[in-house]
Amino acid sequence: MSIEKVRAYFKPLGIEDRIREFDVSSATVELAAVAVGVEGARIAKSLSFKVEDKPIIIVVAGDAKVDNSRYKAQFHTKAKMLTHEEAHDWIGHDVGGVCPFALPEDVKVYLDASLKRFSTVFPAAGSDNSAVEMTCDELERYASNFVEWVDVCKGWRPEKQG
């Protein structure tokens, strides 16, 4: 099970006990927000895409949506999400539990600026009923194959929507 991979990945870091498992699903932002007990924006969605036939993950705030023009400017290609099967095969986590931890080496992780407005966020921990609370600095430090912070989302900026 994917959550066990994440637990094993966290063990040498001394943070495996921070994983929270729920009796209810946390597979969507809305469900995770209820399970954790926070606003949906603080749920860190791990979105999986294909860039040059390689998988990447972009972790974004729960209220953010990928802006196609920003994405294309960053990655020089159109945003193409992985299918459920590709996520399972390439990422090693099933949709609903996709997270930036315990990933294969070829899966690069990017963190979106939409997360930085929160002191802590809640990414999944490999299953559709788990989460782990982390600061953005911890998320950057503990994410597998972290590359860089990006700004590819819309819908979360207070000054203007879009």
SULZI-V907640 format. One record per run of one state. SS is the DSSP state (a for helix, b for strand, c for the rest). FROM is the first residue (numbers start at 1). TO is the last residue. If there is no record, write none. Layout:
ss=SS from=FROM to=TO
ss=SS from=FROM to=TO
//
This chain:
ss=c from=1 to=1
ss=a from=2 to=11
ss=c from=12 to=15
ss=a from=16 to=18
ss=b from=19 to=21
ss=c from=22 to=28
ss=a from=29 to=36
ss=c from=37 to=39
ss=a from=40 to=42
ss=b from=43 to=51
ss=c from=52 to=53
ss=b from=54 to=61
ss=c from=62 to=64
ss=b from=65 to=66
ss=c from=67 to=67
ss=a from=68 to=75
ss=c from=76 to=80
ss=b from=81 to=81
ss=c from=82 to=83
ss=a from=84 to=91
ss=c from=92 to=107
ss=b from=108 to=112
ss=a from=113 to=117
ss=c from=118 to=120
ss=b from=121 to=123
ss=c from=124 to=129
ss=b from=130 to=134
ss=c from=135 to=135
ss=a from=136 to=142
ss=c from=143 to=145
ss=b from=146 to=150
ss=c from=151 to=152
ss=b from=153 to=154
ss=c from=155 to=162
//
